[in-house]
């Protein structure tokens, strides 16, 4: 594919030439005849460009405009991420090129580790080969990031449409009966305080609301990412999921009890705060690297999980608040002005989790954590979090059960 043409395309022109070549290698070039139609609602996974010919774009209110291969508009994607219910019709034989949007995001958001950063890592001789291999894959963009689960992506896209209805959303969800069953259990669980049991997924969506439904579908579907084939690494993956679900349950309860924040957002934040560990474990699992013990793996995880986790959250086009959670989930001294935010809740949940599981190494007491004081400004008693969560133990256990079922 012509590099000169690629370099003119926005936002592809923000990639390096080498990254554009990688993206182009996976592209789909389609030659279409007059009258061929593209629908924006079907093309959300792609960055689509007109390489030759002419298209007419028709909006949902039937206004129209044209794109020709020789004008500046053709250097932009045919559909933006915010375009809904727009059709593109070929007015003459044309050539369109589809680029994988998620792969572009991976290349664009990849924050390469600099030589100065590498020098700050204390890598033992035993860890050296493993670290060098993973770091090399990371810097070349070959550390495969998990994709957002398909059902979660479809729901996310549907809810971004202002015309979405409970019925149209239920039709999307019905393609995944397992998610429907779990979502029904969540909607009918005590944590949602429903008076009457619900019997349809559309009723569950109405009770939960669109935004909560979107977040819960993502929460329930990411469980499938926590798997590995190696028994040793799979055990570590399951331990990671257990940790993530418990931190999520604690954060959910703290949000309900002590903040103005949406509890469902905290549920997602708790599940994603260590998401960077997954690509590292998957890379080791799928490579030929021999792992004798988890000690060397844990050092690699400690060094790379934040950078890799930020890439995953950015790649999924999630909120900047979730990126901040990934970057600060163990930044005990974080002290940002203003009301308590998602990071503060996750930090408090992490402290409580470690105290509960007697993981006391390298953690401060709750009273030494600024996040704790922001969550409970009127109470400086470090035991308060224990009392709150002891009172809400049933809720924490119910949230854990719903996530792990």
Phi, psi and omega in degrees: 000140186296118181294326180297320177293315180301320184292345179271347186278134176257133005265016180299334181291354177271355175272162171288162179301320180295319180291324177297323178296317178299318180295318182294328180298335181258005185284159175249119176260124186235124176263122187240156179264171179301135180094351177298138186240138171243139179245127184301327182291340179264351190245022187294342182278353190238149162264115188247132180232148175269116181268325175210154179098204184211138178239148169250126178260131183241119181277173183292341175263014174071015169283154185228156168206162189244149174238125175246149184295343182260009178247170186295330182299332181290348178276354175257156175303144178303316177242134172275169180297336184267356181284130177227142177055045174245134177251141173245125183242128179289124179272350179201167176306129188221164175239124176242152181234127177257128173247141181293114184297319182293321178294321175302314180299322178300312181293319184291318186272356183293116178267100183295138176285127181279166179299324179296320179294320181299322182295339181280347180278129177265100185251125179285165180300322181294329181273346191305308183296317180295314180298315182298321181294313181292319179297321178297315178297320179299311185289336177271359182075021182256005174277101189296125178270144177292142175277148174298133182308141188303317182295323178293321179296317181296319179293318178301315179294318182296318184288338177286349176276121182297344181265008182297146177233164177300324181292315180293324178291323179295326178295324176293314183293329183295347175288347179233085184302328181295317179292320178301314181298318181290322179294323176297319178296321178295313182298328181265002184281161180301333183292340177262359170053039177284138180281311182251139178294141180266148182239357179227152181292328178294323177294323178296319179297319179296317179296317185282325188092156185296314184295316178296320177301314179302311182294321181291323177298318177295315179302317185283332185272338184286352177305326183295343181282339187272063180221150175213157181274326178293130179303320181295314181285328177294323176299318178294323179294317179293324175297320177298317180293318178299316178298313183296319181291325180289317176299320179298318180294318178295316180297320178301314182292318178298320179298320179293323189270330193228003184221173174269359187283154177288123184298324181294327175296323179289328175300313179294319179299318179296321180290330186261354189297335177245027185297336180294343179289328186299308180299327179294313180294320179296319179299313179298319182297323186265357179262180179264014183286129178277131178242112181276328179209167181277350184301313181291327178294319181297326178294319178296316178302315181300323183282327191246348191297325182292312181297316181291319179298320177297321177298317182298311183295320176295320181296327179276000179059041177271176189290150176303332178300324180287327174298316179298323177299313180300319184283339188236015187297340176233021177272079190300331182271005182302129183217094183251135182296154177106187181291163177301138179241188184300320180298319180299317181294317180295321178298315179296319179296321178296316179300313182296318179303314183292322176296318182297325182258014176057036175261079193265352184291132174064024174239145177279171172284155180307324182294343179266000184259117180306326180301323181298317181291329177287325180289324184232066186296335182269356184226116180262011179280114181299343180278354185299318180299324177298316182294317180298313184284334174294319178294330184255022184304320181297321179293317178301314181294324180292318179295317177301317181297318181294323180287327186267353185289000000 
